[in-house]
Amino acid sequence: MKIAVMGAGAVGCYYGAMLARAGHDVCMIGRPQHVAAMNTRGLVLETARFTEALNVRATVEPSGVAEAELVLFCVKSNDTMEAGNAIAPHLADHAIILSLQNGVDNAERLQALLKRLVVPVAVYVATDMPAAGHVRHHGRGELVIGPGPASIEIAACFEKAGVPAELSHKVVEALWTKLIINCAYNALSAIAQLPYGRMVEVNGVVETMRDIVGECLEVATRLGVSLPHDVLETVFGIAASMPNQLSSTAQDLARGKITEIDHLNGYVARKGREVGVPAPANQTLLAAIKLLENRLT
């Protein structure tokens, strides 16, 4: 299969590498330093079991999506509209687009822009990029794929590549569960620059996380989103399963980059105001990250 990855960051590079390893023709679209590294030595995938350089094509040009049968859209939520406009003229009529992004409304926003179906996907993976063109896998990797054309075949394609993939009509609930996890961990990990395992050991953090999750659940309920009863257990299970993971928000700040906080805690605080649910814990974390971002400018 011809596959394009729009947004060759940690998430895009991991899934692109796994698909390339399975023999697919993969084109990575990313920043110049990553593209140069991949074109020089391949896309380096480091896992607990192996380290391997995969043969991929890489470009900085959005036209890299041309002729792709499958497009993995992996840009930051802040960049959804700009990146969508960039690839729009180059998409093949038959291309299937998957949104592998944080937040809950990216597929909806991208679909409205492109005026074609975009399949939402909930992503559960711990990765980082220690160097240009080098992605390191820390754990998990499963995908929950929404319904769409050939979703069954695409899920099977990921499975054959060693990526657990589930086709689900409850992908909105899965995206909200992922949003709640991100709201609980990302900003706190970023403020302290601590991995999840050490973060939850700090006095008062667990209680704060409970407050964050409670607000998220109230907002979701008011919006008509039905969530599993064990969301809180799922949230705290992340620290146990990925104790050494720094949040993507922490990684962004450490690199001097603007974060996705507006689409995480900021989204919950904003929606809470719209539906009359106070979300002070989420609002406070939004403000804290904005203050840290302000130091970058």
N, C-alpha and C positions, 0 to 999 in steps of 0.2 A: 504494500500500500504506500502511496505517496502521502507523506504527512508533513505539515508545517507547524512549527511552534512559534507563535507570536508572543514574544516576551521570554527571552532566554535567561531568566533568573534561576533561583534555586529550584523552584517547583517545575518550571518549564524544562530546565535541563535534566532533572531527574527522570521525568516521564519520557522526554525525548531520547535520553540515553537508553532507557529500558526498551523502548520500541526499536531503536537502532540496533541494539544488541540482539533483538529477535529477528533482524533481517530486513526491517522496513527502510524505505528511502526517506530519510528525515532531513528537513531543512530547518535550521535554527535561525531565528531572526532576533537580533539583540544588539547590545551596545558594542562599540568598536573594539574595546579591549577583550571582550569575550569572543567576539567573532574572529579576531586576529589569532587568539590562542587556539580556538577550535580548528581553524584552517591550517594552523602550523602543526599541531600534534594530535588533533582529534579532541573529542569531548571526553574528559577524564571523569569516570564514575568511580567513586570510592565507597565501598560498603564494608560491613563487618566481615563479609566472606571473600571479597575480591576487590582489586583495583584494576581498572581496565580502561584503555583509550578507545573510544568508539568512533568509527568513521561516519561523519555527518557532513552535510553541506551547511555553510553558515554565511549569513549576509546581514548587513545593516538595513537593507532595503525592504520595505513592506511588500514589494513585488515578489518576495520569496514565497508568498502564499499561492502564487499562480500555479495552476495545474494540480494543486493539492486536493486529494479526496477527503482528507480529514484535517481540520485546523484546530489545534489546541490553543485557545486564547488565554494566556497566562500573565498578562500585564497587571500592574498594580491597579487597584480600583480607581485611584485618582486619574489614571491614564486611559480609562476605558473608552471614552468618547473620541479622544485624539487618535488613539491607535485604531479604533473602529473606522474612523474616516480615512485613515491612511491605507488600510487594506481593502476597503470597499471596492475600488476600481479594478482590483486584481483577482478577486475571488471567482473561481469557476462556478458555473451555475449549479453543478452537482455537488459542490463542496458541503460537507457537514461540519458545523462549527460547535465546539464544546467550550463552555466557559468554566475554566478551572481557576477560580478566583475567590478571595475572601469576600465577606459581605453576602447579602441576600438578594440584591437587586441588579447585579451586573448583567446577567443574561437578559433580563427584561429591558434594561437600558440599551444594551447592544442590539437586541432584536428590533427595537423601535427605530434605532438609527439605520440599521442595514436593511430593514423591511424584509427580513427573512428569518426563519426559525434559528434560534440559538438554544442549544440544549444545556441546561444548568447541571453542574457537577459539583458535588461536595467532596472536598479533598482532605484526606487525613494523612499527612506525611510530615516527618521532621527532617529537614535538610538545611544545609548552608553551603556557601561557596567560599572556600578558604583561599582560592586564587582564581584568576581569570580562566574561564573555560574548564573549571574543576568543580564538580558538585560532589558533596559528601552527604551520604545518607545515614541518619541517626536512628530511624525507626519508622514503623508502620508504612503506609503507602497505598491504602485502599481507597477506592473511588466509589461514590454512589452517583449513578448516572440517571438523569431524568429521561422520560419517554421521548422518542423522536424517531425519524427514519433511520433504520439500520442500527438502533441502539443495542439490540441483542447481539448483532454481529460485532459492533465496536467493543462491547463488554467482553466478548469472547476473544477479540484481538488483544485486549489488555491482559486478560487471564493467561493467554499463551505466551505473553511477554514477561510473565512473572509478577503482574500487578493485579491484586485482588480487585474485582470490579463487580458491583451489584447494580442491576437495573431496578429502579424503584419509582413508583408513582407518588411516593412521599418525599421527593427530593427537597421540597420546600421546608419540610420539617427537619430534614438532615442539614440543610443550609442554616437554619435557625439554631440548631444544636451546635454546629460549628461556630456560628457567630457568638453564642453564649460562652463557649470555651475561650474564644479569642478575647471577648470582653473581660473574662475573669483573669486571664494570664498576660495578655500582650502588654498592656500599659504598665502593670506592676513590674513585670520582668524588665521592661525598658527603663523605667525610672531607676531601678536598682542595678541594672545590668547584671542580673543574676539568672542562672538557669532555674527551671521550674522546681526541681527537687530542693535546692537550697532556699528558694524564695518562700515556699510554703512552710518552712521551718521557722521563719521569722515571726516573732510575737505580733499578733494582731492581723496577720495576712489572711489566715483562713476565715476569720470573722468578716473581714472586708470582702473577700471573695463571695461569701454567702449573701452579703448585701447586694453585690453586683448581680449575681445570678437571680436573686429574688426580683429585682427591678426588671431584668430582661424577661422573666417569665410573666410578670404582670403586663408588660407592654405587649408581648406576644399574644397573651390571652385576649387583651382588648382588641387586637388586630385580627382575631379569629384564627390564629395559628395554634394547632393542637400539637403539644409536645409530649414526649414520653415522661412518665412519672419519676423516672430515675435519672433525670438530667443532672442533678447535683452530684450523684454518685459518679456519673460519667465525667463530669468536670474534674473532680478530685482524683479520678483514676488516671488522668493525663500526667500528673506529677509523678505517679508511680511508674507509668510505662515509658515516660520520656524525661527522666530526671535531669539529664545533661543538656536539654534543649533550651536555647535562648529564643525568645519569641522573634517573629519577623519584625515587629516594631522595634525591639531592642537592637536587632541587626541593622535596621535602617538608620537609627540614630547613631550607632557606633560608626557607621560609614558616612555620616554627615548628610543623610538623605531625609527628605520629607516622608512621613509615615502615612499609613492608611487609616489613621485614627478616626477621621470623619466618617468612615464607613463601618467602624466597629463601635466603640463606646459612643461616639458622636451620633451614629445612626440611631442607637437606642434612646439617647437623650432627646434627639430631635423628634422621633416618632412618639416618645412619651409625651412631649408637649402637645403634639397634634391630637392625641387621644385622651389627654387629661390624666396621665399617670406620671407623678414626679419620679425622677431618676437621678437623685443628687450624687450617688456614688459614681455613676457613669459620667455625669456632667463634670465632676471633680477630676476624674482621670483624663477626660478630654482636655480640660484646661491645663492640667499638669504637663501633658505631652505637647500641647501647643506652646507652653512656656519653654520647654526644652528645644522644640523646633526653632523657636524665635532666636535662640542663641546661635543657630547655624547661619543666620542671615546677617 
